[in-house]
Amino acid sequence: MSQVSPVVSARAIKSARAEIARAHFSEAGVLEWFSSTWMKDPQPLAADVWVFSPGFSQILVVRHRWRGMVPPGGKVEISEAPCEGARRELFEETGLNLEIADRPAFVSARKYHMDWPATLNISYWAIADPDKPLASEPGQPVEWVQFESPWRTYHSDDVSVMKSFVQKMRSNVLEDSALVAEHVA
């Protein structure tokens, strides 16, 4: 497999570029940033999964030791496409092996630490039964929280994007609504 850098493969870059174009929501200017700034100094890609309960009343979060309550996710390994990394991270952090939606919910440029350069984060989404057993990683408990209640997250702007996404899903405006219909009574 050809690589453009020691941290990301050409396959992952091609997939990430396609996901930016397909996402339901994207941070303003993210495609231009990715094509210019990020490509000059590629960083590991990041992916997470917004896991909602049927009806979107709860969201699954991991209690990260310094980022607060965040969706399960992390670094996309060099051999993975972003959606593969999202699924793997979801399983590692929660024990859930879920079908994630084919189309990402949100893409953004992210800094995960003030000393680190920004990278591309791709947020996928899924529906899960809150009664399913969860398996946390040591030191990072996983829990369901009420979506509309205040919960502290490192990227506080995400909550407003998530709320817009949920509002559209509840209105069946998005084409992924078939996945929702399967899980919402």
C-alpha positions, 0 to 999 in steps of 0.5 A, a space after each residue: 500500500 502506498 503511503 504519503 507519510 508515516 502516519 496516513 495511507 493514500 487509501 485513508 486520504 482518498 477515503 477521508 476526502 470522499 467523506 468530507 464531501 458526503 458528510 451531513 454537516 461540515 465545519 466551514 472551509 474544512 475541505 479547503 483546509 484539508 486539501 491545503 494545510 493538512 496535506 502539507 503536513 499530514 497528521 493521523 486522522 481521527 474518527 468517532 461515533 455518535 451513538 444515540 438511543 432509539 428516539 435520540 433521547 440519549 447519547 453514549 459517551 466516554 469519560 476521557 481523563 482530560 477531555 471530559 465526556 466525548 463520543 467513542 473514537 480516536 486515531 485512525 490507524 495507518 492501514 484503516 479507512 476512517 469508517 473502519 477506525 471509527 468502528 474499531 474505536 467504538 468496539 475498543 472503548 464500549 464493547 459495542 459492535 454496531 452498524 454505523 451509518 454509511 454517511 458521516 454526520 460531521 467533519 471538522 478540523 480538530 486539535 485534541 491537545 493545545 500542543 498538537 497540530 490540527 487534524 481531520 475528525 470524521 464523526 459517524 453515527 449509529 443507533 443502539 439500545 441503552 440496555 446493551 451491556 457495555 465494556 469500558 477501557 480501563 480508566 475511561 468509563 462509558 455511559 449513556 447521558 440524556 442528550 438534552 441535559 448539559 454535559 461537558 465535552 472538550 469540543 463544546 461546539 459539537 453539541 450544537 451540531 449534534 442537536 441540529 443533526 438530531 433535529 433533522 433525523 427526528 424530522 426524517 429529512 436526512 436520507 439515512 432515516 431508514 436506519 433510524 426507522 429500523 430502530 425507532 418505534 
